[in-house]
Amino acid sequence: MDQKIEKLAELVTKGGGLVVFTGAGMSTESGIPDYRSPGGIWSRHKPVQFAEFLESPESRCDYWRFYQEWYPGFTKAYPNQGHKALGRLWAAGQLTGVITQNVDGLHQAGGVPSGAVVELHGNVFETRCLDCGRFSEPTAEVLRRFKKKQQDPTCPSCGGRLKPGTISFGQGLNLRDLELARHMCGEARPLVVVGSSLVVSPASELPRYTLAGGGDLVIINRDLTHMDPKATLLFRRPAGEALATLADAVLNN
């Protein structure tokens, strides 16, 4: 077995507090494209800023047109071997929790319960009213209405602005989720970053809480990150393969 995987498995079993932090590279192996890459969806749709969404019905229509193209890919996605590996580690009591920048719900589909997953950037499948805060509806239903009328969909309860539960440019993260993620990282033994280039703030700074707390940082990512020099272990290999091999190493010993 890969000696670095053996070392990582040792960190997990001895540390007793594995936390995994995932980014887009975790989901590309499930058929969800990295929309930041050349040719991605953002090359065809200018991202709508949150302030524009709030102020302009036209901007909200632009946003829902973007969602019309973006959303179907999530309904076809499937948990890959990495998601399933984390589910196995959770079931065996070897995983404390998952923090993710992804909005696809694949960690839950892979076997990690919702209560153990912090979705920093929200979830694509539910839409809520920004004004009354009470009404919620599956995003698919809102998209059906939008496709039919091509008008800014409004809340059936108060007439307010509906928005999917994902974080837009210029929109702040849920502070409760961010504080929970910081606490988890501070207690992580170790923290394993998977498929994130650690460029989107404030999530990009979460590994510093692990280091400040005396925990080990492990990075599994195809590209360089600014935290690489601080990592105990670095892996340049596919996320799913690395996590599946880790789960085998931890659970078979």
N, C-alpha and C positions, 0 to 999 in steps of 0.2 A: 504493500500500500504506500501511497505518496507520504513521504515523511512529514511534509507540512500539514497534511490532513491529520496525521496521527498527532502532531503537536496541537492542532486546533481541537481535536477531540479531547485531548488531555486538559486543555484550558476550559472546555465546556464542563467536563465531568468534575474537575477539581473546583472550578469556580462556583458552580451551582446556581448561576444566575444569568443564563444566556438571554440576551436581547438581540433581536435582528432588526436592522433598519434597512428598508428596501426602497429602491428607486425604479425608474423606467426600465432599466436593464433586466429587472426581474420579470417584467411582463412581456417583453418583446418575444420571449420564447413561447408565449401563449398566443401569439398571433396579433398582439396589440402593437402597432408601430410606434416608434419614438417620434412624436410629432415635432420635436425640435430639430430633427435631422434634415439635411437637404432633401427636398421632395416631399417632406411631411405636410400635414394638413395646414400648418401655419404658413406655408409658402403659397397657399391658395386663399386663405382667409386671414385678414389682419385681425389679430386678437383684440377683442373689445375690452377696453379698460372698465373697471368696476364703476368709476364715476360716470362714464358715458352710459353704461347700462342703467344706472339709477335715474339719469336725467332725461334720456331720450328714447321714446318709443321706437324710433327708427333704428337706434343702436341695439335695442332689445330684439328687434326682428333680425338684424344681422347676426346677433348672438345665437338665436334659435336656428337660423339657417346653417350656421357652423355646427350646431348640435345635431341637426338632421344628418349631416355627413359623418360626424364623429361617433355618434351614439351606436349605430348598428354593429360596429366592430366589437363593442363590449358585450353585446348579446351573444356573439359567436365565440367569444374567448373561453378558454378552458384552463383549469389549474394545471401547471406543468409539474415536472418531477421535483422542482425546487419547492413549490407550494406544498406538494404532498409530503415532502421530506420534513418541512416545518410542522405539518400536521402530525406526522409520526413522532417527532421530538416532543410536541405538546402532549400527546397522548401518553408518552412515557414519563412525563414529569421533568423533562430536560430543557424546557423552554419557558421562560418567564413571560415573554410577550413579544409582539411585533409592532414596530413603528413604520409607517409607510407613507411615501409621497404619492403612491398610486391611488387611483379612484375607482378601481375595477372590481373590488370585492373578491378577488381571487384567493386571498389568504383565508378568508372564511370558507370559500368553496373547497379549499385544500385541507381543511380540518382544524384550523385555529379558530376558536370561538370569537364572536364579535366583541365580547367583553375584554379580550386580550389583544385586540388590534386597535391601535391609535391611527386613524386615517387623517393625517395632517392636512391634506388637501381636499378632504371630503369624499363623497361617493356619488357616482354618476346616476344612480338608479332612482333617487328620490328628489323631488322638487318641492320647495316650500315657498310660502308667501313671505316676502321680506317685510311687509307692512303690518299685517295682523299677527304673524308668527304662529298662527294656529293651524292654518290649512296646509296639508301636505298631500301629495299625489304622486304615483309612479311617473317618472319622467316620460316613459313611453306613451302614457295617456295624454300628456300635455303636447307631445310631439304630434300625435294624431290630430289634435285640434288645430295645431299650427299648420300642419300640412294641408288641411282642408280649407282654412281661411287665409293663411299667410298674413295674419295679424298678430300683434303683440298679445300673447295669452295673458289673461288677468285672473285674479283669484275669484272663484265663484262665491266666496264668503263675503269679501270686503271690496272687491274690485281692485285690489292692490297688485303689486308687481311680483310675478312668479319667477323664481330662479332655481336651476338645479343646485344641488347641495355640493357643488365643486367650487374651489377657490379660484377667482379670476385675478388677472393682473390688477394690482392696486387694492385688492381686498385683503384685509387682515386675516390671519389665521384665528381659529377658535382658541382663545387664550387658555381655556381649561385643558384642551388637548395638548397645547404647546407645553404647559407646565407639567402635565403628566408625562409627556415625552422626555422632558428635561430630567425629571425625577427618575424615570426608568433608566435613562442613560447614565445618570450619576451612580446608580446601584448596579449597573450591568457588570457581569463577570463571566465572559467578556461581552463586548458589543461587536457584532459582526455587521458591517455595512456591505450590502449586496446590490450591485447594479445602479449605484448612484455616483455621479461625478462630483457631488457635494458642491454645487455651484449656486443653488437656489437658497437664499437666506429667508428665514432664520434656521431652516432645517439643516443647512450646511454646517452650522456650528455645534450641532448636538454632540458629535464625538468628543468635543472638548470637555463636556461634563463627565464623560467616562474617564478621560485621562486625569481630570482634576480629582476624581474620586478614587484614583489608584487602580482602575481597571484596565484590562488590555483591550486594544483596538485592533480589529482584523478587518481588512478590506478585500472584497471579492469584486473586481470591476475590470472591464476591458481597457479602460483609459486611465491616465494619470489623474490623481486628485491632489489637492493642496495638503491633505492630511497623510499622504503616503509616508513621509519621513517619520511620522509619529506612530506608525502601525507596527505592532509586534509581528504580524504576518501579512503578506500580500499575495493575492492570487490573481493571475491573468488567465482566467478560464471561464467557460459559460456558467452562469449562476445556478441553473438547475442541476447540472452535473456536479458542481462543487458541493451543493447542499445535500444532494442525494448521497454522495460519497461520505460526507460528514455524518449524516444520519446513520448510515451503515456502520461507520467506525464507532460511533457513540453507543448504538443500541446492540451491537454484536459483541461488545467487550464486557 
